[in-house]
Amino acid sequence: MNSPHRIEARQNEPQLRSWLLAQKLLYSRVKRLMGLQLTLVVVGIALALFGGLGTWRPDLAQAAAAVPLWVGPLFGLAVALLNAFWIPARQQRWRSDAAHVQELFDTELLQMPWPQAGTTTSDDEMRRAQVFDAAQPSRALKDDDPTNWYDPSAVAVALRRKKPESEGWLRPDSGRHTLDDLPLALARLVCQSQNLQWDLRQRDRYGDWLRALFWGLWLLALLPALVENMPVQVWLLKVLSPIVPGLLLLHQMASEQKRVVDRLKSMQERWAKIWEEALADPQRSDLDAQARELQDRIFQHRRTAPPFFDWLYALWRQGNQAHTQQVACDRVDEAVAALKSLAARPTSH
């Protein structure tokens, strides 16, 4: 039943791994700007706390009162303008570059044509992506460079350190099927499912964190007014104004994650429909076109979806990897069983 696409082996070839490294480094630029945004949020919180010191530190009230009232509003305005105009344009450009490099990886590995009309890249964007990519083969690949990106069987290696074999977790010799046991059309769909599963799981959780931070920051802003009757105009200028950019940023980030999660759920529903049709008839002539249509949506999603910090990715990585690859193992077994069932059916004459 082995197929010649060899996805599990080819994904770790130097050129393909270099593309994964390239998109990782491009996304790191976006994350540095996100770090700048959150640093400014923290500075705003510090200004707000200093402005409200008279509430809980009377000994420092005189120093806090000496800060001009215009400092907080000016800082808030400067940060709001930076978040509205300068940072988003650069984040979008680097996100787009990273998505194009990731698409180079997917289209080569999964043997798909380049995105259809409406999602094609401009010559300038491809030039940036290719120039950045061309420098990567000479870089030494680090231990944490992505390998086995689409390997369901890799879950065995990841989990055997955490769970004893007696608990039923996968072992390298567990006899489970792999992507190479499937024809390309089905293996490609399993890989697309892994992309969607992983991203949905982590973004849903990330959105919950952002909403909690948003309401926590609101509570922090209200504390001086709740603990001591600070005059409204002083509270607005010294406490709320430097925090407003942080509130707006967190609200925007939480809203973006909600839209991204809804979009991923829609893509998963579309994937499930294609998968059902593919299992019923793996020889369908339109499977390649349907997979490319779904990949177009994944590509657009990557171009527009905001990334999140590496430390959060690392914090959730093991759980996300275990869940996603276990589901992929089940998908592969489901497909192998369907293929065997179809092969056992008597042919009509």
C-alpha positions, 0 to 999 in steps of 0.5 A: 500500500506504500505510496511514492510521495514519501511525505514523511521522509521528504519533509526533512530534506535540507531545502524543505527544512530551510523553508520552515526555518525561514518562515520561523525567522520571518515570524520572529520579526513580527513577534518582536514588534508584538513584544514592543507593543506589550512593553509599551503597555507595561510602561503605560501600566507603570505610569498609571500605577505611579499616578495612583500612588496617592491611593495606597502610598501616601508617602509617595503621593507628593511625588506622584502629584508632581507629574504633569497631567499631560504626561499620561495623555501624551504617552497614550496618544503616541502609543495609540498612533504607533499601534494604529499606523506604524507597527501593523504595516510592518507586521502585515508585510512580514506575516505575508512573507512568512506565509509565502515561504510556508506555502513554498514548503506545502506546495512542494511537499504535498505536490500542489500547484501554487495558489489560485487566482486571487491569492497569487503573490506579487513579484516583490513579495516572492522576491523577498521570500526567495531572497530570504530563503536562499540564505538559509541552506548555509545556516546551521540548523539548530536542535529546535528547528522544525522536523517531522512537521507532518509525521503522525508517527512522531507522536510515539517518540514525543510521548514515550518520555512522558507515559509508560508503555503500559498505559497504552501510549504509542510506541515506535514499534506499535504497528500504526500506519503512517502517511506513506501508507496512503495515496497522495490525495488522502495523505495531503488531507491528513496534513491539512487537518494537522495544520488546522487542528494545531492552530485552532487548539492553540488560538482558542486557548490564546483568545481566552488568555487575552480576554482575561488580561483585558478585564484584569487591566480594566480592574487595575485601572478602576482600583484607584477610583474604587479604593479612594475617591480620586477625582474623575478628571485626575483618574482619567488623565493620570490613570486611565489615559496611559492604559487606554492603548493597552486596553485597545490593543488587548481588545483588538488582539482578542477580537482578532483571535475570535475571528481567526477561531471562527475561520478555522472552525469553518475550514475544519467543517470544509475539510471534514466534508472533503474527507468524507467524500475522499474516503467514499471514493479515493479516486475522485477526479476533483480531490486535487482541486478541492484540496487546493481550494482548502489550501488557498484558505489556509494560505490566506489565513496564514497571511492575515492571522496574527502570530503569538509569542514563542514562550506561549507556543513552547508552553503549549507545544507538547500538549498540542503536538500530542493531541494533533498527532494522535488525531492524525494517527487516527485519521491515517488508520481510518483511511487505511481501513476505508481503502481495505474495505473498498478493495474487498468489495466485489467488482461488478461485471 
